[in-house]
């Protein structure tokens, strides 16, 4: 299944930071440079990633962000 540009960018950040907590703010700053987006936009992209790549383990950190577990 094909990934969108934003999905690839988020996945790239998570893969480069395996087992590290990545905040919504960090993802917004890196993926959506100079754009005012909400946390729900980030959640939507990660939700689509989880559905498309069900063999990866992206965990939600409540009120903070995500971590990609090895």
PDB file of N, H, CA, C and O in Angstrom:
ATOM      1  N   UNK A   1       0.842  -1.180   0.000  1.00  0.00           N
ATOM      2  CA  UNK A   1       0.000   0.000   0.000  1.00  0.00           C
ATOM      3  C   UNK A   1       0.892   1.250   0.000  1.00  0.00           C
ATOM      4  O   UNK A   1       1.864   1.323   0.751  1.00  0.00           O
ATOM      5  N   UNK A   2       0.565   2.199  -0.819  1.00  0.00           N
ATOM      6  H   UNK A   2      -0.225   2.140  -1.429  1.00  0.00           H
ATOM      7  CA  UNK A   2       1.357   3.423  -0.952  1.00  0.00           C
ATOM      8  C   UNK A   2       1.142   4.356   0.237  1.00  0.00           C
ATOM      9  O   UNK A   2       0.039   4.474   0.770  1.00  0.00           O
ATOM     10  N   UNK A   3       2.223   5.007   0.630  1.00  0.00           N
ATOM     11  H   UNK A   3       3.119   4.911   0.197  1.00  0.00           H
ATOM     12  CA  UNK A   3       2.159   5.988   1.713  1.00  0.00           C
ATOM     13  C   UNK A   3       2.215   7.391   1.127  1.00  0.00           C
ATOM     14  O   UNK A   3       2.846   7.630   0.097  1.00  0.00           O
ATOM     15  N   UNK A   4       1.539   8.315   1.809  1.00  0.00           N
ATOM     16  H   UNK A   4       1.027   8.121   2.646  1.00  0.00           H
ATOM     17  CA  UNK A   4       1.594   9.714   1.391  1.00  0.00           C
ATOM     18  C   UNK A   4       2.936  10.313   1.811  1.00  0.00           C
ATOM     19  O   UNK A   4       3.684   9.711   2.581  1.00  0.00           O
ATOM     20  N   UNK A   5       3.222  11.484   1.304  1.00  0.00           N
ATOM     21  H   UNK A   5       2.614  11.973   0.678  1.00  0.00           H
ATOM     22  CA  UNK A   5       4.470  12.173   1.653  1.00  0.00           C
ATOM     23  C   UNK A   5       4.557  12.416   3.159  1.00  0.00           C
ATOM     24  O   UNK A   5       5.605  12.187   3.764  1.00  0.00           O
ATOM     25  N   UNK A   6       3.480  12.871   3.755  1.00  0.00           N
ATOM     26  H   UNK A   6       2.629  13.057   3.264  1.00  0.00           H
ATOM     27  CA  UNK A   6       3.479  13.154   5.197  1.00  0.00           C
ATOM     28  C   UNK A   6       3.644  11.867   6.000  1.00  0.00           C
ATOM     29  O   UNK A   6       4.362  11.848   6.999  1.00  0.00           O
ATOM     30  N   UNK A   7       2.986  10.795   5.572  1.00  0.00           N
ATOM     31  H   UNK A   7       2.402  10.810   4.760  1.00  0.00           H
ATOM     32  CA  UNK A   7       3.135   9.511   6.259  1.00  0.00           C
ATOM     33  C   UNK A   7       4.590   9.050   6.207  1.00  0.00           C
ATOM     34  O   UNK A   7       5.131   8.582   7.209  1.00  0.00           O
ATOM     35  N   UNK A   8       5.218   9.179   5.050  1.00  0.00           N
ATOM     36  H   UNK A   8       4.778   9.559   4.236  1.00  0.00           H
ATOM     37  CA  UNK A   8       6.628   8.799   4.912  1.00  0.00           C
ATOM     38  C   UNK A   8       7.527   9.650   5.800  1.00  0.00           C
ATOM     39  O   UNK A   8       8.465   9.136   6.409  1.00  0.00           O
ATOM     40  N   UNK A   9       7.248  10.933   5.875  1.00  0.00           N
ATOM     41  H   UNK A   9       6.486  11.350   5.380  1.00  0.00           H
ATOM     42  CA  UNK A   9       8.064  11.824   6.704  1.00  0.00           C
ATOM     43  C   UNK A   9       7.934  11.468   8.184  1.00  0.00           C
ATOM     44  O   UNK A   9       8.931  11.432   8.906  1.00  0.00           O
ATOM     45  N   UNK A  10       6.711  11.206   8.635  1.00  0.00           N
ATOM     46  H   UNK A  10       5.902  11.235   8.049  1.00  0.00           H
ATOM     47  CA  UNK A  10       6.502  10.815  10.035  1.00  0.00           C
ATOM     48  C   UNK A  10       7.180   9.476  10.308  1.00  0.00           C
ATOM     49  O   UNK A  10       7.855   9.316  11.325  1.00  0.00           O
ATOM     50  N   UNK A  11       7.005   8.521   9.410  1.00  0.00           N
ATOM     51  H   UNK A  11       6.457   8.651   8.583  1.00  0.00           H
ATOM     52  CA  UNK A  11       7.627   7.207   9.579  1.00  0.00           C
ATOM     53  C   UNK A  11       9.147   7.324   9.626  1.00  0.00           C
ATOM     54  O   UNK A  11       9.792   6.652  10.431  1.00  0.00           O
ATOM     55  N   UNK A  12       9.716   8.154   8.789  1.00  0.00           N
ATOM     56  H   UNK A  12       9.192   8.700   8.135  1.00  0.00           H
ATOM     57  CA  UNK A  12      11.163   8.360   8.768  1.00  0.00           C
ATOM     58  C   UNK A  12      11.659   8.875  10.119  1.00  0.00           C
ATOM     59  O   UNK A  12      12.667   8.394  10.638  1.00  0.00           O
ATOM     60  N   UNK A  13      10.959   9.841  10.679  1.00  0.00           N
ATOM     61  H   UNK A  13      10.141  10.232  10.258  1.00  0.00           H
ATOM     62  CA  UNK A  13      11.344  10.383  11.990  1.00  0.00           C
ATOM     63  C   UNK A  13      11.259   9.303  13.059  1.00  0.00           C
ATOM     64  O   UNK A  13      12.173   9.155  13.871  1.00  0.00           O
ATOM     65  N   UNK A  14      10.170   8.552  13.062  1.00  0.00           N
ATOM     66  H   UNK A  14       9.428   8.672  12.403  1.00  0.00           H
ATOM     67  CA  UNK A  14      10.010   7.501  14.067  1.00  0.00           C
ATOM     68  C   UNK A  14      11.081   6.422  13.915  1.00  0.00           C
ATOM     69  O   UNK A  14      11.621   5.940  14.911  1.00  0.00           O
ATOM     70  N   UNK A  15      11.391   6.042  12.674  1.00  0.00           N
ATOM     71  H   UNK A  15      10.953   6.434  11.866  1.00  0.00           H
ATOM     72  CA  UNK A  15      12.405   5.009  12.428  1.00  0.00           C
ATOM     73  C   UNK A  15      13.801   5.466  12.847  1.00  0.00           C
ATOM     74  O   UNK A  15      14.607   4.659  13.310  1.00  0.00           O
ATOM     75  N   UNK A  16      14.078   6.730  12.689  1.00  0.00           N
ATOM     76  H   UNK A  16      13.423   7.385  12.313  1.00  0.00           H
ATOM     77  CA  UNK A  16      15.384   7.266  13.091  1.00  0.00           C
ATOM     78  C   UNK A  16      15.490   7.447  14.601  1.00  0.00           C
ATOM     79  O   UNK A  16      16.568   7.726  15.126  1.00  0.00           O
ATOM     80  N   UNK A  17      14.370   7.287  15.292  1.00  0.00           N
ATOM     81  H   UNK A  17      13.494   7.060  14.865  1.00  0.00           H
ATOM     82  CA  UNK A  17      14.327   7.491  16.743  1.00  0.00           C
ATOM     83  C   UNK A  17      13.632   6.324  17.436  1.00  0.00           C
ATOM     84  O   UNK A  17      12.796   6.529  18.317  1.00  0.00           O
ATOM     85  N   UNK A  18      13.978   5.101  17.039  1.00  0.00           N
ATOM     86  H   UNK A  18      14.657   4.935  16.324  1.00  0.00           H
ATOM     87  CA  UNK A  18      13.342   3.913  17.610  1.00  0.00           C
ATOM     88  C   UNK A  18      13.514   3.917  19.127  1.00  0.00           C
ATOM     89  O   UNK A  18      14.593   4.195  19.652  1.00  0.00           O
ATOM     90  N   UNK A  19      12.423   3.602  19.809  1.00  0.00           N
ATOM     91  H   UNK A  19      11.546   3.376  19.383  1.00  0.00           H
ATOM     92  CA  UNK A  19      12.356   3.534  21.272  1.00  0.00           C
ATOM     93  C   UNK A  19      12.550   4.882  21.956  1.00  0.00           C
ATOM     94  O   UNK A  19      12.809   4.937  23.158  1.00  0.00           O
ATOM     95  N   UNK A  20      12.427   5.962  21.202  1.00  0.00           N
ATOM     96  H   UNK A  20      12.217   5.917  20.225  1.00  0.00           H
ATOM     97  CA  UNK A  20      12.493   7.307  21.787  1.00  0.00           C
ATOM     98  C   UNK A  20      11.127   7.966  21.665  1.00  0.00           C
ATOM     99  O   UNK A  20      10.448   7.828  20.647  1.00  0.00           O
ATOM    100  N   UNK A  21      10.734   8.675  22.701  1.00  0.00           N
ATOM    101  H   UNK A  21      11.284   8.786  23.528  1.00  0.00           H
ATOM    102  CA  UNK A  21       9.460   9.387  22.687  1.00  0.00           C
ATOM    103  C   UNK A  21       9.558  10.611  21.782  1.00  0.00           C
ATOM    104  O   UNK A  21      10.448  11.446  21.942  1.00  0.00           O
ATOM    105  N   UNK A  22       8.634  10.706  20.835  1.00  0.00           N
ATOM    106  H   UNK A  22       7.911  10.028  20.706  1.00  0.00           H
ATOM    107  CA  UNK A  22       8.605  11.817  19.884  1.00  0.00           C
ATOM    108  C   UNK A  22       7.314  12.596  20.116  1.00  0.00           C
ATOM    109  O   UNK A  22       6.220  12.038  20.026  1.00  0.00           O
ATOM    110  N   UNK A  23       7.442  13.871  20.411  1.00  0.00           N
ATOM    111  H   UNK A  23       8.331  14.325  20.484  1.00  0.00           H
ATOM    112  CA  UNK A  23       6.269  14.689  20.747  1.00  0.00           C
ATOM    113  C   UNK A  23       5.501  15.122  19.503  1.00  0.00           C
ATOM    114  O   UNK A  23       6.037  15.164  18.395  1.00  0.00           O
ATOM    115  N   UNK A  24       4.231  15.443  19.724  1.00  0.00           N
ATOM    116  H   UNK A  24       3.795  15.409  20.624  1.00  0.00           H
ATOM    117  CA  UNK A  24       3.420  16.028  18.654  1.00  0.00           C
ATOM    118  C   UNK A  24       4.111  17.286  18.130  1.00  0.00           C
ATOM    119  O   UNK A  24       4.172  17.511  16.921  1.00  0.00           O
ATOM    120  N   UNK A  25       4.631  18.103  19.049  1.00  0.00           N
ATOM    121  H   UNK A  25       4.581  17.920  20.031  1.00  0.00           H
ATOM    122  CA  UNK A  25       5.263  19.368  18.664  1.00  0.00           C
ATOM    123  C   UNK A  25       6.468  19.139  17.762  1.00  0.00           C
ATOM    124  O   UNK A  25       6.654  19.850  16.775  1.00  0.00           O
ATOM    125  N   UNK A  26       7.281  18.149  18.100  1.00  0.00           N
ATOM    126  H   UNK A  26       7.129  17.572  18.902  1.00  0.00           H
ATOM    127  CA  UNK A  26       8.452  17.852  17.278  1.00  0.00           C
ATOM    128  C   UNK A  26       8.020  17.429  15.875  1.00  0.00           C
ATOM    129  O   UNK A  26       8.573  17.908  14.885  1.00  0.00           O
ATOM    130  N   UNK A  27       7.039  16.536  15.787  1.00  0.00           N
ATOM    131  H   UNK A  27       6.591  16.146  16.592  1.00  0.00           H
ATOM    132  CA  UNK A  27       6.549  16.098  14.476  1.00  0.00           C
ATOM    133  C   UNK A  27       5.991  17.270  13.683  1.00  0.00           C
ATOM    134  O   UNK A  27       6.246  17.393  12.485  1.00  0.00           O
ATOM    135  N   UNK A  28       5.229  18.131  14.352  1.00  0.00           N
ATOM    136  H   UNK A  28       5.022  18.031  15.326  1.00  0.00           H
ATOM    137  CA  UNK A  28       4.667  19.294  13.655  1.00  0.00           C
ATOM    138  C   UNK A  28       5.766  20.222  13.155  1.00  0.00           C
ATOM    139  O   UNK A  28       5.683  20.738  12.041  1.00  0.00           O
ATOM    140  N   UNK A  29       6.791  20.435  13.966  1.00  0.00           N
ATOM    141  H   UNK A  29       6.858  20.016  14.871  1.00  0.00           H
ATOM    142  CA  UNK A  29       7.891  21.330  13.579  1.00  0.00           C
ATOM    143  C   UNK A  29       8.682  20.795  12.393  1.00  0.00           C
ATOM    144  O   UNK A  29       9.112  21.570  11.538  1.00  0.00           O
ATOM    145  N   UNK A  30       8.877  19.495  12.330  1.00  0.00           N
ATOM    146  H   UNK A  30       8.528  18.866  13.024  1.00  0.00           H
ATOM    147  CA  UNK A  30       9.708  18.901  11.284  1.00  0.00           C
ATOM    148  C   UNK A  30       8.909  18.583  10.020  1.00  0.00           C
ATOM    149  O   UNK A  30       9.376  18.846   8.912  1.00  0.00           O
ATOM    150  N   UNK A  31       7.724  18.026  10.174  1.00  0.00           N
ATOM    151  H   UNK A  31       7.345  17.812  11.074  1.00  0.00           H
ATOM    152  CA  UNK A  31       6.943  17.572   9.016  1.00  0.00           C
ATOM    153  C   UNK A  31       6.107  18.697   8.411  1.00  0.00           C
ATOM    154  O   UNK A  31       5.970  18.789   7.192  1.00  0.00           O
ATOM    155  N   UNK A  32       5.557  19.540   9.260  1.00  0.00           N
ATOM    156  H   UNK A  32       5.669  19.465  10.251  1.00  0.00           H
ATOM    157  CA  UNK A  32       4.698  20.634   8.785  1.00  0.00           C
ATOM    158  C   UNK A  32       5.372  21.972   9.084  1.00  0.00           C
ATOM    159  O   UNK A  32       4.851  22.770   9.863  1.00  0.00           O
ATOM    160  N   UNK A  33       6.496  22.210   8.484  1.00  0.00           N
ATOM    161  H   UNK A  33       6.919  21.562   7.850  1.00  0.00           H
ATOM    162  CA  UNK A  33       7.302  23.404   8.744  1.00  0.00           C
ATOM    163  C   UNK A  33       6.480  24.664   8.468  1.00  0.00           C
ATOM    164  O   UNK A  33       5.875  24.813   7.406  1.00  0.00           O
ATOM    165  N   UNK A  34       6.476  25.566   9.454  1.00  0.00           N
ATOM    166  H   UNK A  34       6.968  25.445  10.316  1.00  0.00           H
ATOM    167  CA  UNK A  34       5.805  26.871   9.328  1.00  0.00           C
ATOM    168  C   UNK A  34       4.311  26.774   9.034  1.00  0.00           C
ATOM    169  O   UNK A  34       3.733  27.679   8.431  1.00  0.00           O
ATOM    170  N   UNK A  35       3.690  25.683   9.458  1.00  0.00           N
ATOM    171  H   UNK A  35       4.159  24.948   9.948  1.00  0.00           H
ATOM    172  CA  UNK A  35       2.239  25.549   9.284  1.00  0.00           C
ATOM    173  C   UNK A  35       1.614  25.400  10.661  1.00  0.00           C
ATOM    174  O   UNK A  35       2.162  24.726  11.532  1.00  0.00           O
ATOM    175  N   UNK A  36       0.482  26.021  10.847  1.00  0.00           N
ATOM    176  H   UNK A  36       0.037  26.569  10.139  1.00  0.00           H
ATOM    177  CA  UNK A  36      -0.226  25.945  12.113  1.00  0.00           C
ATOM    178  C   UNK A  36      -1.240  24.808  12.028  1.00  0.00           C
ATOM    179  O   UNK A  36      -2.354  24.993  11.539  1.00  0.00           O
ATOM    180  N   UNK A  37      -0.842  23.630  12.510  1.00  0.00           N
ATOM    181  H   UNK A  37       0.064  23.480  12.908  1.00  0.00           H
ATOM    182  CA  UNK A  37      -1.740  22.478  12.468  1.00  0.00           C
ATOM    183  C   UNK A  37      -2.022  22.005  13.889  1.00  0.00           C
ATOM    184  O   UNK A  37      -1.293  22.336  14.824  1.00  0.00           O
ATOM    185  N   UNK A  38      -3.072  21.240  14.034  1.00  0.00           N
ATOM    186  H   UNK A  38      -3.664  20.971  13.274  1.00  0.00           H
ATOM    187  CA  UNK A  38      -3.456  20.733  15.348  1.00  0.00           C
ATOM    188  C   UNK A  38      -2.852  19.350  15.582  1.00  0.00           C
ATOM    189  O   UNK A  38      -2.389  18.686  14.654  1.00  0.00           O
ATOM    190  N   UNK A  39      -2.869  18.938  16.844  1.00  0.00           N
ATOM    191  H   UNK A  39      -3.244  19.477  17.598  1.00  0.00           H
ATOM    192  CA  UNK A  39      -2.408  17.596  17.183  1.00  0.00           C
ATOM    193  C   UNK A  39      -3.246  16.543  16.473  1.00  0.00           C
ATOM    194  O   UNK A  39      -2.746  15.462  16.161  1.00  0.00           O
ATOM    195  N   UNK A  40      -4.509  16.844  16.217  1.00  0.00           N
ATOM    196  H   UNK A  40      -4.915  17.722  16.471  1.00  0.00           H
ATOM    197  CA  UNK A  40      -5.374  15.860  15.558  1.00  0.00           C
ATOM    198  C   UNK A  40      -4.901  15.551  14.138  1.00  0.00           C
ATOM    199  O   UNK A  40      -5.110  14.442  13.647  1.00  0.00           O
ATOM    200  N   UNK A  41      -4.268  16.514  13.478  1.00  0.00           N
ATOM    201  H   UNK A  41      -4.098  17.415  13.878  1.00  0.00           H
ATOM    202  CA  UNK A  41      -3.705  16.257  12.150  1.00  0.00           C
ATOM    203  C   UNK A  41      -2.593  15.220  12.251  1.00  0.00           C
ATOM    204  O   UNK A  41      -2.512  14.308  11.428  1.00  0.00           O
ATOM    205  N   UNK A  42      -1.742  15.361  13.254  1.00  0.00           N
ATOM    206  H   UNK A  42      -1.809  16.102  13.922  1.00  0.00           H
ATOM    207  CA  UNK A  42      -0.673  14.387  13.478  1.00  0.00           C
ATOM    208  C   UNK A  42      -1.285  13.029  13.797  1.00  0.00           C
ATOM    209  O   UNK A  42      -0.853  12.010  13.257  1.00  0.00           O
ATOM    210  N   UNK A  43      -2.284  13.009  14.667  1.00  0.00           N
ATOM    211  H   UNK A  43      -2.636  13.836  15.105  1.00  0.00           H
ATOM    212  CA  UNK A  43      -2.941  11.747  15.024  1.00  0.00           C
ATOM    213  C   UNK A  43      -3.543  11.065  13.804  1.00  0.00           C
ATOM    214  O   UNK A  43      -3.467   9.842  13.678  1.00  0.00           O
ATOM    215  N   UNK A  44      -4.139  11.839  12.906  1.00  0.00           N
ATOM    216  H   UNK A  44      -4.201  12.832  13.008  1.00  0.00           H
ATOM    217  CA  UNK A  44      -4.726  11.270  11.686  1.00  0.00           C
ATOM    218  C   UNK A  44      -3.663  10.598  10.818  1.00  0.00           C
ATOM    219  O   UNK A  44      -3.875   9.494  10.316  1.00  0.00           O
ATOM    220  N   UNK A  45      -2.530  11.258  10.645  1.00  0.00           N
ATOM    221  H   UNK A  45      -2.358  12.155  11.053  1.00  0.00           H
ATOM    222  CA  UNK A  45      -1.450  10.691   9.825  1.00  0.00           C
ATOM    223  C   UNK A  45      -0.923   9.401  10.458  1.00  0.00           C
ATOM    224  O   UNK A  45      -0.721   8.406   9.762  1.00  0.00           O
ATOM    225  N   UNK A  46      -0.702   9.417  11.763  1.00  0.00           N
ATOM    226  H   UNK A  46      -0.866  10.225  12.328  1.00  0.00           H
ATOM    227  CA  UNK A  46      -0.191   8.228  12.446  1.00  0.00           C
ATOM    228  C   UNK A  46      -1.228   7.107  12.414  1.00  0.00           C
ATOM    229  O   UNK A  46      -0.870   5.940  12.260  1.00  0.00           O
ATOM    230  N   UNK A  47      -2.482   7.444  12.553  1.00  0.00           N
ATOM    231  H   UNK A  47      -2.773   8.392  12.677  1.00  0.00           H
ATOM    232  CA  UNK A  47      -3.545   6.442  12.474  1.00  0.00           C
ATOM    233  C   UNK A  47      -3.542   5.745  11.114  1.00  0.00           C
ATOM    234  O   UNK A  47      -3.681   4.525  11.029  1.00  0.00           O
ATOM    235  N   UNK A  48      -3.382   6.533  10.057  1.00  0.00           N
ATOM    236  H   UNK A  48      -3.269   7.525  10.126  1.00  0.00           H
ATOM    237  CA  UNK A  48      -3.315   5.939   8.713  1.00  0.00           C
ATOM    238  C   UNK A  48      -2.082   5.051   8.572  1.00  0.00           C
ATOM    239  O   UNK A  48      -2.149   3.987   7.958  1.00  0.00           O
ATOM    240  N   UNK A  49      -0.963   5.484   9.136  1.00  0.00           N
ATOM    241  H   UNK A  49      -0.909   6.349   9.635  1.00  0.00           H
ATOM    242  CA  UNK A  49       0.256   4.670   9.104  1.00  0.00           C
ATOM    243  C   UNK A  49       0.031   3.328   9.786  1.00  0.00           C
ATOM    244  O   UNK A  49       0.415   2.285   9.256  1.00  0.00           O
ATOM    245  N   UNK A  50      -0.587   3.354  10.957  1.00  0.00           N
ATOM    246  H   UNK A  50      -0.899   4.201  11.387  1.00  0.00           H
ATOM    247  CA  UNK A  50      -0.846   2.122  11.701  1.00  0.00           C
ATOM    248  C   UNK A  50      -1.728   1.165  10.906  1.00  0.00           C
ATOM    249  O   UNK A  50      -1.511  -0.046  10.930  1.00  0.00           O
ATOM    250  N   UNK A  51      -2.713   1.700  10.208  1.00  0.00           N
ATOM    251  H   UNK A  51      -2.889   2.684  10.188  1.00  0.00           H
ATOM    252  CA  UNK A  51      -3.601   0.860   9.403  1.00  0.00           C
ATOM    253  C   UNK A  51      -2.884   0.277   8.195  1.00  0.00           C
ATOM    254  O   UNK A  51      -3.092  -0.884   7.841  1.00  0.00           O
ATOM    255  N   UNK A  52      -2.043   1.080   7.566  1.00  0.00           N
ATOM    256  H   UNK A  52      -1.874   2.023   7.853  1.00  0.00           H
ATOM    257  CA  UNK A  52      -1.341   0.630   6.364  1.00  0.00           C
ATOM    258  C   UNK A  52      -0.188  -0.318   6.685  1.00  0.00           C
ATOM    259  O   UNK A  52       0.117  -1.221   5.906  1.00  0.00           O
ATOM    260  N   UNK A  53       0.445  -0.109   7.831  1.00  0.00           N
ATOM    261  H   UNK A  53       0.197   0.624   8.464  1.00  0.00           H
ATOM    262  CA  UNK A  53       1.621  -0.894   8.223  1.00  0.00           C
ATOM    263  C   UNK A  53       1.355  -1.574   9.554  1.00  0.00           C
ATOM    264  O   UNK A  53       1.955  -1.223  10.570  1.00  0.00           O
ATOM    265  N   UNK A  54       0.465  -2.536   9.546  1.00  0.00           N
ATOM    266  H   UNK A  54      -0.023  -2.821   8.720  1.00  0.00           H
ATOM    267  CA  UNK A  54       0.042  -3.145  10.805  1.00  0.00           C
ATOM    268  C   UNK A  54       1.129  -3.979  11.478  1.00  0.00           C
ATOM    269  O   UNK A  54       0.941  -4.424  12.611  1.00  0.00           O
ATOM    270  N   UNK A  55       2.262  -4.201  10.809  1.00  0.00           N
ATOM    271  H   UNK A  55       2.414  -3.840   9.890  1.00  0.00           H
ATOM    272  CA  UNK A  55       3.341  -4.972  11.413  1.00  0.00           C
ATOM    273  C   UNK A  55       4.350  -4.106  12.173  1.00  0.00           C
ATOM    274  O   UNK A  55       5.300  -4.633  12.751  1.00  0.00           O
ATOM    275  N   UNK A  56       4.154  -2.787  12.178  1.00  0.00           N
ATOM    276  H   UNK A  56       3.382  -2.359  11.708  1.00  0.00           H
ATOM    277  CA  UNK A  56       5.030  -1.924  12.971  1.00  0.00           C
ATOM    278  C   UNK A  56       4.320  -1.561  14.271  1.00  0.00           C
ATOM    279  O   UNK A  56       3.091  -1.547  14.340  1.00  0.00           O
ATOM    280  N   UNK A  57       5.103  -1.270  15.286  1.00  0.00           N
ATOM    281  H   UNK A  57       6.102  -1.281  15.230  1.00  0.00           H
ATOM    282  CA  UNK A  57       4.547  -1.034  16.617  1.00  0.00           C
ATOM    283  C   UNK A  57       4.722   0.430  17.023  1.00  0.00           C
ATOM    284  O   UNK A  57       5.670   0.790  17.721  1.00  0.00           O
ATOM    285  N   UNK A  58       3.788   1.260  16.569  1.00  0.00           N
ATOM    286  H   UNK A  58       3.018   0.968  16.001  1.00  0.00           H
ATOM    287  CA  UNK A  58       3.778   2.668  16.971  1.00  0.00           C
ATOM    288  C   UNK A  58       2.831   2.790  18.155  1.00  0.00           C
ATOM    289  O   UNK A  58       1.639   2.503  18.038  1.00  0.00           O
ATOM    290  N   UNK A  59       3.363   3.214  19.290  1.00  0.00           N
ATOM    291  H   UNK A  59       4.331   3.448  19.384  1.00  0.00           H
ATOM    292  CA  UNK A  59       2.548   3.358  20.494  1.00  0.00           C
ATOM    293  C   UNK A  59       2.264   4.827  20.772  1.00  0.00           C
ATOM    294  O   UNK A  59       3.123   5.690  20.591  1.00  0.00           O
ATOM    295  N   UNK A  60       1.053   5.086  21.210  1.00  0.00           N
ATOM    296  H   UNK A  60       0.356   4.385  21.357  1.00  0.00           H
ATOM    297  CA  UNK A  60       0.636   6.430  21.590  1.00  0.00           C
ATOM    298  C   UNK A  60       1.104   6.715  23.013  1.00  0.00           C
ATOM    299  O   UNK A  60       0.982   5.869  23.899  1.00  0.00           O
ATOM    300  N   UNK A  61       1.636   7.905  23.220  1.00  0.00           N
ATOM    301  H   UNK A  61       1.735   8.592  22.501  1.00  0.00           H
ATOM    302  CA  UNK A  61       1.972   8.380  24.557  1.00  0.00           C
ATOM    303  C   UNK A  61       0.967   9.486  24.856  1.00  0.00           C
ATOM    304  O   UNK A  61       1.037  10.576  24.289  1.00  0.00           O
ATOM    305  N   UNK A  62       0.043   9.194  25.742  1.00  0.00           N
ATOM    306  H   UNK A  62      -0.014   8.308  26.202  1.00  0.00           H
ATOM    307  CA  UNK A  62      -1.079  10.084  26.018  1.00  0.00           C
ATOM    308  C   UNK A  62      -0.639  11.522  26.275  1.00  0.00           C
ATOM    309  O   UNK A  62       0.256  11.781  27.080  1.00  0.00           O
ATOM    310  N   UNK A  63      -1.285  12.449  25.575  1.00  0.00           N
ATOM    311  H   UNK A  63      -2.012  12.239  24.921  1.00  0.00           H
ATOM    312  CA  UNK A  63      -1.030  13.888  25.699  1.00  0.00           C
ATOM    313  C   UNK A  63       0.415  14.295  25.399  1.00  0.00           C
ATOM    314  O   UNK A  63       0.861  15.357  25.834  1.00  0.00           O
ATOM    315  N   UNK A  64       1.149  13.454  24.657  1.00  0.00           N
ATOM    316  H   UNK A  64       0.787  12.592  24.304  1.00  0.00           H
ATOM    317  CA  UNK A  64       2.532  13.801  24.329  1.00  0.00           C
ATOM    318  C   UNK A  64       2.870  13.536  22.866  1.00  0.00           C
ATOM    319  O   UNK A  64       3.238  14.455  22.134  1.00  0.00           O
ATOM    320  N   UNK A  65       2.745  12.276  22.442  1.00  0.00           N
ATOM    321  H   UNK A  65       2.446  11.530  23.038  1.00  0.00           H
ATOM    322  CA  UNK A  65       3.147  11.933  21.081  1.00  0.00           C
ATOM    323  C   UNK A  65       3.191  10.437  20.861  1.00  0.00           C
ATOM    324  O   UNK A  65       2.246   9.720  21.191  1.00  0.00           O
ATOM    325  N   UNK A  66       4.324   9.960  20.288  1.00  0.00           N
ATOM    326  H   UNK A  66       5.091  10.543  20.020  1.00  0.00           H
ATOM    327  CA  UNK A  66       4.425   8.556  19.888  1.00  0.00           C
ATOM    328  C   UNK A  66       5.816   8.018  20.139  1.00  0.00           C
ATOM    329  O   UNK A  66       6.778   8.764  20.315  1.00  0.00           O
ATOM    330  N   UNK A  67       5.892   6.683  20.149  1.00  0.00           N
ATOM    331  H   UNK A  67       5.110   6.077  20.006  1.00  0.00           H
ATOM    332  CA  UNK A  67       7.163   5.982  20.186  1.00  0.00           C
ATOM    333  C   UNK A  67       7.038   4.771  19.267  1.00  0.00           C
ATOM    334  O   UNK A  67       6.031   4.063  19.289  1.00  0.00           O
ATOM    335  N   UNK A  68       8.072   4.541  18.460  1.00  0.00           N
ATOM    336  H   UNK A  68       8.890   5.116  18.442  1.00  0.00           H
ATOM    337  CA  UNK A  68       8.139   3.347  17.619  1.00  0.00           C
ATOM    338  C   UNK A  68       8.958   2.326  18.380  1.00  0.00           C
ATOM    339  O   UNK A  68      10.151   2.521  18.614  1.00  0.00           O
ATOM    340  N   UNK A  69       8.311   1.232  18.767  1.00  0.00           N
ATOM    341  H   UNK A  69       7.342   1.074  18.578  1.00  0.00           H
ATOM    342  CA  UNK A  69       8.981   0.182  19.532  1.00  0.00           C
ATOM    343  C   UNK A  69       9.624  -0.809  18.583  1.00  0.00           C
ATOM    344  O   UNK A  69       9.075  -1.140  17.532  1.00  0.00           O
ATOM    345  N   UNK A  70      10.792  -1.272  18.974  1.00  0.00           N
ATOM    346  H   UNK A  70      11.238  -1.004  19.828  1.00  0.00           H
ATOM    347  CA  UNK A  70      11.533  -2.247  18.184  1.00  0.00           C
ATOM    348  C   UNK A  70      10.873  -3.592  18.238  1.00  0.00           C
ATOM    349  O   UNK A  70      11.361  -4.544  17.628  1.00  0.00           O
TER     350      UNK A  70
END
